[in-house]
Amino acid sequence: MFEQLKVGTWVCVDDQCPIRPVVHTEDGAVTLVFGEPGGFELFLSAGALQTLLLVGGRALEQLSTQTRDLLFADLNNEGEDNDW
């Protein structure tokens, strides 16, 4: 249906960026609209959305683990004498 993905632009989405889904039941797909209407749009088939959520969930789990580990390391080092 479509050619292989080719993108030449970076998109950065932070915690403040609104994300709005537009469900296309007739196509079995969803468009994620980032920012205001007319902003960046990502059209995903149901299968691609499922993969995105699976991969994203794993990445979020890794981020949470790393953040927790860094927090505990900082807490464990509070009582040590540091020469900084």
Backbone as a printed PyTorch tensor [residue, N CA C, xyz], in Angstrom:
tensor([[[  0.8210,  -1.1840,   0.0000],
         [  0.0000,   0.0000,   0.0000],
         [  0.8700,   1.2550,   0.0000]],

        [[  1.8250,   1.3280,   0.9410],
         [  2.6990,   2.4870,   1.0430],
         [  4.1360,   2.0570,   0.8230]],

        [[  4.9820,   3.0120,   0.4490],
         [  6.4090,   2.7350,   0.3320],
         [  7.0180,   2.6160,   1.7220]],

        [[  8.2340,   2.0820,   1.7700],
         [  8.9470,   1.9870,   3.0260],
         [  9.0790,   3.3730,   3.6430]],

        [[  9.0320,   3.4420,   4.9610],
         [  9.0750,   4.7130,   5.6800],
         [ 10.3570,   5.4890,   5.3880]],

        [[ 10.1920,   6.7620,   5.0380],
         [ 11.3080,   7.6680,   4.8270],
         [ 10.9440,   8.9830,   5.4930]],

        [[ 11.7220,   9.3700,   6.5150],
         [ 11.4300,  10.6000,   7.2410],
         [ 12.7040,  11.4200,   7.3340]],

        [[ 12.5880,  12.7080,   7.1110],
         [ 13.7450,  13.5910,   7.1920],
         [ 13.5680,  14.6910,   8.2210]],

        [[ 12.6990,  14.4890,   9.1990],
         [ 12.4060,  15.5140,  10.1970],
         [ 12.3680,  14.8920,  11.5810]],

        [[ 12.8610,  15.6240,  12.5810],
         [ 12.7730,  15.1800,  13.9750],
         [ 11.5570,  15.8180,  14.6220]],

        [[ 10.9020,  15.0610,  15.4700],
         [  9.7840,  15.5820,  16.2410],
         [ 10.0580,  15.2720,  17.7030]],

        [[ 10.0500,  16.2880,  18.5410],
         [ 10.2440,  16.1020,  19.9760],
         [  8.9250,  16.3840,  20.6740]],

        [[  8.4780,  15.4350,  21.4820],
         [  7.2170,  15.5690,  22.2040],
         [  7.5350,  15.5200,  23.6910]],

        [[  7.1470,  16.5720,  24.4280],
         [  7.3890,  16.5730,  25.8680],
         [  6.0880,  16.3520,  26.6300]],

        [[  6.1690,  16.4320,  27.9490],
         [  5.0150,  16.1580,  28.8080],
         [  3.8760,  17.1570,  28.6170]],

        [[  4.1780,  18.3270,  28.0990],
         [  3.1700,  19.3780,  27.9510],
         [  2.4440,  19.3360,  26.6100]],

        [[  2.9160,  18.5120,  25.6940],
         [  2.3390,  18.4660,  24.3510],
         [  1.0220,  17.6880,  24.3580]],

        [[ -0.0590,  18.3170,  23.9160],
         [ -1.3110,  17.5690,  23.8350],
         [ -1.2390,  16.5120,  22.7350]],

        [[ -1.8210,  15.3560,  23.0150],
         [ -1.8940,  14.2660,  22.0390],
         [ -3.3540,  13.8530,  21.9380]],

        [[ -3.8750,  13.8930,  20.7250],
         [ -5.2910,  13.5820,  20.5220],
         [ -5.4240,  12.4460,  19.5140]],

        [[ -6.1650,  11.3830,  19.8810],
         [ -6.3820,  10.3040,  18.9230],
         [ -7.5950,  10.5720,  18.0410]],

        [[ -7.4820,  10.1950,  16.7910],
         [ -8.6130,  10.2130,  15.8660],
         [ -8.7470,   8.7790,  15.3630]],

        [[ -9.8310,   8.1150,  15.7430],
         [-10.0300,   6.7080,  15.4000],
         [-10.7190,   6.6040,  14.0480]],

        [[-10.1660,   5.7730,  13.1770],
         [-10.7240,   5.5240,  11.8510],
         [-11.2360,   4.0780,  11.8340]],

        [[-12.4510,   3.8760,  12.3340],
         [-12.9860,   2.5140,  12.4270],
         [-13.0980,   1.8510,  11.0600]],

        [[-13.3890,   2.6280,  10.0300],
         [-13.5300,   2.0630,   8.6900],
         [-12.2160,   1.5190,   8.1390]],

        [[-11.0810,   2.0680,   8.6210],
         [ -9.7650,   1.6330,   8.1730],
         [ -9.0570,   0.7430,   9.1950]],

        [[ -9.6580,   0.6060,  10.3810],
         [ -8.9910,  -0.1430,  11.4400],
         [ -7.6740,   0.5110,  11.8270]],

        [[ -7.7130,   1.8350,  11.9600],
         [ -6.4900,   2.5920,  12.2160],
         [ -6.7920,   3.7840,  13.1190]],

        [[ -5.7420,   4.4590,  13.5350],
         [ -5.8670,   5.6490,  14.3600],
         [ -4.8170,   6.6670,  13.9180]],

        [[ -5.1900,   7.9360,  13.9940],
         [ -4.2210,   9.0080,  13.7860],
         [ -3.9740,   9.6520,  15.1390]],

        [[ -2.7120,   9.7760,  15.5170],
         [ -2.3490,  10.5090,  16.7290],
         [ -1.9350,  11.9050,  16.2940]],

        [[ -2.6300,  12.9050,  16.8130],
         [ -2.3490,  14.3030,  16.4730],
         [ -1.6000,  14.9090,  17.6540]],

        [[ -0.3750,  15.3530,  17.4020],
         [  0.4750,  15.9450,  18.4300],
         [  0.4320,  17.4520,  18.2900]],

        [[  0.2010,  18.1490,  19.3840],
         [  0.1230,  19.6020,  19.3520],
         [ -1.2520,  20.0510,  18.9030]],

        [[ -1.3020,  21.2480,  18.4050],
         [ -2.5560,  21.8240,  17.9420],
         [ -2.9780,  21.1940,  16.6170]],

        [[ -4.2560,  21.3330,  16.2500],
         [ -4.6730,  20.8440,  14.9270],
         [ -3.7560,  21.4260,  13.8440]],

        [[ -3.3590,  20.5740,  12.9300],
         [ -2.4080,  20.9950,  11.9130],
         [ -0.9730,  20.7370,  12.3330]],

        [[ -0.7880,  20.2050,  13.5640],
         [  0.5550,  19.8520,  14.0290],
         [  0.9900,  18.5380,  13.4170]],

        [[  1.8580,  17.8420,  14.0880],
         [  2.3760,  16.5670,  13.5970],
         [  1.3210,  15.4880,  13.7620]],

        [[  1.1000,  14.7000,  12.7180],
         [  0.1220,  13.6080,  12.7640],
         [  0.8160,  12.2980,  12.4170]],

        [[  0.4350,  11.2360,  13.1370],
         [  0.9900,   9.9070,  12.9060],
         [ -0.1660,   8.9370,  12.7020]],

        [[ -0.2710,   8.3820,  11.4980],
         [ -1.3350,   7.4440,  11.1420],
         [ -0.8110,   6.0280,  11.3560]],

        [[ -1.5200,   5.2410,  12.1580],
         [ -1.0800,   3.8900,  12.5000],
         [ -2.1930,   2.8870,  12.2680]],

        [[ -1.8650,   1.7590,  11.6410],
         [ -2.8220,   0.6510,  11.5770],
         [ -2.9730,   0.0920,  12.9860]],

        [[ -3.9990,  -0.7140,  13.1980],
         [ -4.2150,  -1.3040,  14.5150],
         [ -2.9980,  -2.1200,  14.9560]],

        [[ -2.4110,  -2.8700,  14.0250],
         [ -1.2280,  -3.6710,  14.3440],
         [ -0.0250,  -2.8210,  14.6950]],

        [[  0.1740,  -1.7240,  13.9450],
         [  1.2910,  -0.8170,  14.2300],
         [  1.0970,  -0.1320,  15.5790]],

        [[ -0.1430,   0.2450,  15.9110],
         [ -0.4350,   0.8520,  17.2010],
         [ -0.1600,  -0.1380,  18.3310]],

        [[ -0.5530,  -1.3880,  18.1320],
         [ -0.3010,  -2.4190,  19.1400],
         [  1.2090,  -2.5890,  19.3690]],

        [[  1.9770,  -2.6110,  18.2920],
         [  3.4350,  -2.7290,  18.4110],
         [  4.0240,  -1.5130,  19.1100]],

        [[  3.5420,  -0.3120,  18.7570],
         [  4.0110,   0.9130,  19.3900],
         [  3.7680,   0.8760,  20.8930]],

        [[  2.5840,   0.4370,  21.2930],
         [  2.2600,   0.3700,  22.7130],
         [  3.1060,  -0.6740,  23.4370]],

        [[  3.3490,  -1.8040,  22.8040],
         [  4.1730,  -2.8510,  23.3950],
         [  5.6150,  -2.3800,  23.5710]],

        [[  6.1910,  -1.8440,  22.5000],
         [  7.5740,  -1.3630,  22.5490],
         [  7.6880,  -0.1640,  23.4940]],

        [[  6.7150,   0.7400,  23.4320],
         [  6.7200,   1.9060,  24.3080],
         [  6.5810,   1.5210,  25.7680]],

        [[  5.7570,   0.5220,  26.0550],
         [  5.6060,   0.0390,  27.4270],
         [  6.9040,  -0.5270,  27.9700]],

        [[  7.6180,  -1.2750,  27.1330],
         [  8.9150,  -1.8230,  27.5400],
         [  9.9250,  -0.7000,  27.7910]],

        [[  9.9270,   0.3020,  26.9250],
         [ 10.8410,   1.4290,  27.0910],
         [ 10.5140,   2.2090,  28.3640]],

        [[  9.2350,   2.4030,  28.6360],
         [  8.8210,   3.1060,  29.8460],
         [  9.2400,   2.3320,  31.0900]],

        [[  9.1320,   1.0310,  31.0330],
         [  9.5670,   0.1890,  32.1510],
         [ 11.0720,   0.3530,  32.3870]],

        [[ 11.8590,   0.3800,  31.3170],
         [ 13.3060,   0.5800,  31.4490],
         [ 13.6210,   1.9560,  32.0280]],

        [[ 12.9290,   2.9850,  31.5570],
         [ 13.1400,   4.3320,  32.0960],
         [ 12.8060,   4.3800,  33.5790]],

        [[ 11.7050,   3.7580,  33.9600],
         [ 11.2800,   3.7470,  35.3610],
         [ 12.3060,   3.0330,  36.2240]],

        [[ 12.8230,   1.9160,  35.7380],
         [ 13.8260,   1.1560,  36.4860],
         [ 15.1010,   1.9690,  36.6430]],

        [[ 15.5680,   2.5930,  35.5620],
         [ 16.7920,   3.3880,  35.6250],
         [ 16.6180,   4.5920,  36.5410]],

        [[ 15.4730,   5.2470,  36.4710],
         [ 15.2060,   6.3980,  37.3340],
         [ 15.1810,   5.9720,  38.7920]],

        [[ 14.5210,   4.8560,  39.0690],
         [ 14.4620,   4.3420,  40.4410],
         [ 15.8580,   4.0020,  40.9440]],

        [[ 16.6620,   3.3380,  40.1070],
         [ 18.0170,   2.9730,  40.5030],
         [ 18.8640,   4.2000,  40.7960]],

        [[ 18.7460,   5.2470,  39.9680],
         [ 19.4920,   6.4840,  40.2060],
         [ 19.0440,   7.1580,  41.4980]],

        [[ 17.7450,   7.1550,  41.7620],
         [ 17.2210,   7.7590,  42.9830],
         [ 17.7500,   7.0410,  44.2130]],

        [[ 17.7140,   5.7200,  44.2030],
         [ 18.2070,   4.9490,  45.3420],
         [ 19.7140,   5.1210,  45.5140]],

        [[ 20.4550,   5.2200,  44.4180],
         [ 21.8940,   5.4370,  44.5100],
         [ 22.1770,   6.7830,  45.1720]],

        [[ 21.4130,   7.8110,  44.7990],
         [ 21.5780,   9.1300,  45.4210],
         [ 21.2420,   9.0780,  46.9010]],

        [[ 20.1790,   8.3850,  47.2690],
         [ 19.7850,   8.2790,  48.6740],
         [ 20.8370,   7.5230,  49.4840]],

        [[ 21.4140,   6.4970,  48.9000],
         [ 22.4390,   5.7150,  49.5960],
         [ 23.7330,   6.4880,  49.7680]],

        [[ 23.9850,   7.4780,  48.9210],
         [ 25.2340,   8.2410,  48.9870],
         [ 25.1050,   9.5130,  49.8210]],

        [[ 23.9150,   9.8060,  50.3400],
         [ 23.7150,  11.0510,  51.0930],
         [ 24.5690,  11.1190,  52.3410]],

        [[ 24.7740,  10.0190,  53.0120],
         [ 25.5260,  10.0270,  54.2610],
         [ 27.0260,   9.9970,  54.0820]],

        [[ 27.5020,   9.8210,  52.8620],
         [ 28.9420,   9.7380,  52.6060],
         [ 29.5500,  11.1250,  52.5240]],

        [[ 30.8320,  11.2060,  52.9120],
         [ 31.5570,  12.4660,  52.7640],
         [ 32.0130,  12.6090,  51.3280]],

        [[ 31.5840,  13.6570,  50.6850],
         [ 31.9710,  13.9150,  49.2970],
         [ 32.8710,  15.1420,  49.2610]],

        [[ 33.9100,  15.0950,  48.4490],
         [ 34.8590,  16.1990,  48.3290],
         [ 34.5400,  17.0770,  47.1260]],

        [[ 33.3170,  17.4200,  46.9470],
         [ 32.9310,  18.2270,  45.7990],
         [ 32.3440,  19.4750,  46.2430]]])
